[in-house]
Amino acid sequence: MIDFQNVSFTYGAMEGQYPVRAVSDVSFTIERGTHVALIGRNGSGKSTIARLMNGLLLPDEGLVTMNGKRTDDDRNIYEIRRECAMVFQNPDNQIIGTTVKDDVAFGPSNLGLSRDEIWARVDASLQLTGLSDLKERAPHELSGGQKQKLAIASILAMRPDCLVLDEATAMLDPEARHEVMALVKRLKKEEKLTVVQITHHMEEALLADLVYVISDGSIAFYGTPAEVFNQVERVKQEGLDVPTHLEIAHLIHQETHVPFDSNELIHFDGAVRYVREALDSTSVPNQQNPSKEDMQVEETAPILEPEEGDMSEVIKVDHLSYTYDTEGLSVLPALDEVSLQVKRGEILGLVGHTGSGKSTLIQHFNGLIRARKGKVVVLDRDLSDKKQVSGIRRHVGLLFQYPEDQLFEETVALDIAFAPKQQKKRPDEVERAVLRAAKRLGITEILDRSPFELSGGQRRRVAIAGVLAAETEILILDEPAAGLDPKGRDDLFRDLLTLTKEGVTLVIVSHDMEMMTRYSDRILVMNEGRVAGVGTPFEITQDEQFLKNVHLETPPSKRFLDEFSDLVPQKEKIACFCPLDVKNALLNAIKDLSVGGITHG
Amino acid sequence: MLGRSIPGDSALHLLDARIKFLAAIILMVAILSIQDPIIMAVFLIWTMMLMVLSKIRITTILRSVRPLVFIILFAVILHLVTVKGHILFHIGPVTISKEGLYTGAMTAMRLILMVINTSLLLTLTTMPLAIADALESLLSPLRYLRFPVHEFAMMMSIALRFVPILMDESAKIMKAQSSRGADYDTGGPIRRASGLVSILVPLFISSFRRADDLAIAMDARCYQGEKGRTRLYTAKLYPKDIVFLILVLFLLAFAFVGPKLLGGFF
């Protein structure tokens, strides 16, 4: 259906700019009715390949054909775009109509269909995507997930054969992501669509028939999900991730050498079955197995030690309530009697589904929203007093989602200098502050460059450095890893962790339960404006039903370990939120068992 | 105010957008030329009729006057203090005359009625895209002067669509820069103006990116300008549309010749 023959593409080749080769010598064929996933790091050329498919970009060399029609033939272009429709990443930037129904009608009206036919298709598309009730709404009244479903509905109205999803779920929370993916799965089946999906979420790639790993503009390797993801090392070398259950199974395989069936491992249940089998068939462990001491060293998750020296409270929130002004309409309060404390040097994870009040809460921490009912005390300053607010911002850094959008200066150095300059520091002090912040985030090399020519991950670091350059004692980040590929995400979190060693207190807001449990000292769960729970990652993830009630996922490592509750006692599970820890806990468990068995015998 | 249309199926909602657009302009001219209090009363009754017909809550309608409250107050005060005539009373050095009070009240009524009429006919009861389509249709004679009518209408409707998004975005950027110590509330005009750079540059850049994304999304959905495109909202005119237009034209005539007619009666 889609055919690439030795396709190359270079950006800026025609405009006389510095050329950037995005795709080089790529050949592949996508068969009708298949589901293909393209994975790869940020900037690897995935999106460019997608845009070459329907003639949004034309190859410099080679040939792209769609249902036998060449994309470089002007006569075919609109037919190709109708057959091969695309959903993009940013929900806001692809909705053209001022109401839901107008947007769905946009595509068909470009095809010159009759008005009756257009409205019939609009109704059918909205029905298929479950948006019929929102027909008359304006796009900005929809949630992120609804917007992406609208984008899909708008495309379905053009009756395409092929659906290209260009990171279409990247900006959604987990719940919305699952809903959109369920919709895509259903459409693939019912409407017999070919699906091409670009994604950073390996769980989504598992649903595909074929996975292509893209690296530096070409196909590094490809195969069925089983073929690709069972090459754990190779996938990781590409800066990507393998699904957690698969990684655990492979770690167990390395220790036990029990053979596995790769098709089975890609499913959660299959991986659990394999691990169970492998553990059962393992004889008394030999010396190579990790001892307790090794495990301590390898542990990546920090364990909370309450008796540590300076644990004074840097943020104290007491019975805080807040309701937004909405012109006389009665709405639920965004915050309702919220109380919490954050201790110096800790990492507090703030989790909760969209609209649970997280973002309203963090804006109280540096006085962007002033406390009206209740009390907010940050670094011993009462923020309900307006005079205290201006002084607090140099000590409390706050970064919203996609903070790189706030960069505006000509060079990275000037942008980072913005905060210290606002504090009227002497030039040499400003320079010192800039250098120190740049060093902490590993961006000293790019200080002279324009922030607008950097990659997404680098710009994110510049934005964080721009906040750290003040005398930041508390750093608050909203979804710091949003949109980054797995390696970029892990690198960023590692750098953030080193900040806490220098005494910076971190408050991280995220949907990603796996990251949060792995890195936080404590987790605070928000739900409907209230604090639904607070505790260590271990305590918070104990009750699966609780997590379900507050619309959160159980982190996959924990879910995996729960399958072995007969082997691993509760107390051993405390710090198991990454595959390595899970493996160690499992191996220790059977070691203890066999040791126990010997004593009994 | 922009893009705040309220969905509904009242008689006013169902009128043709082109007719509503023309009617709004005609009524604006008519109301601005009212000199006589009796004719003002007639237009007040007409406006109240429209309000009932629209089936929109009265508080929502009155809210559309709010952005203009200062202008209205300013106009009234200007008339109060400048118009000379029979002195009613003094407030300090200012004298308030009977004529000043009268012209002030008439000005306020003219402005209020004008705003309510236009927002009832256009912003509140007409979908923005329908307004854009109506404009395209009304401007279509300009096509012969090589004016890009369709492109202009498309730009209008996209602008309408992005107003709320850009408002959210500027609020977000302002908060982000405030978190970095930017202060937009204090300091002299130069300091404030330089502070704006830190909001405007990111806003422009993100607008360009959005424009780029949107252009690609439109391309991907086969947009090729006006060529071969079905217009969604240019429905044919019904008798009720014509009747409404005649009624509005009659009101215009009444606003002009009314005083003479009434003069004949009294």
Interface residues (C-beta under 8 A of the other chain):
Chain A: R51 N54 L56 Y78 R81 R82 A85 M86 F88 N90 D92 N93 Q94 I95 I96 G97 T98 T99 D102 A105 F106 G107 P108 S109 N110 L111 G112 L113 S114 R115 I118 E136 A138 P139 H140 S154 I155 M158 E327 G328 Q363 N366 L368 S390 R393 R394 V396 G397 L398 L399 F400 P403 D405 Q406 L407 F408 F418 A419 Q422 Q423 F452 G466 V467 A470
Chain B: G3 P7 T59 R63 M127 P128 L129 S157 I158 L160 R161 P164 I165 D168 E169 K172 I173 K175 A176 Q177 S178 S179 R180 G181 A182 D183 V197 S198 V201 P202 I205 S206 R209 R210 D213 L214 I216 A217 M218 D219 A220 R221 C222 Y223 Q224 G228 R229 T230 R231 L232
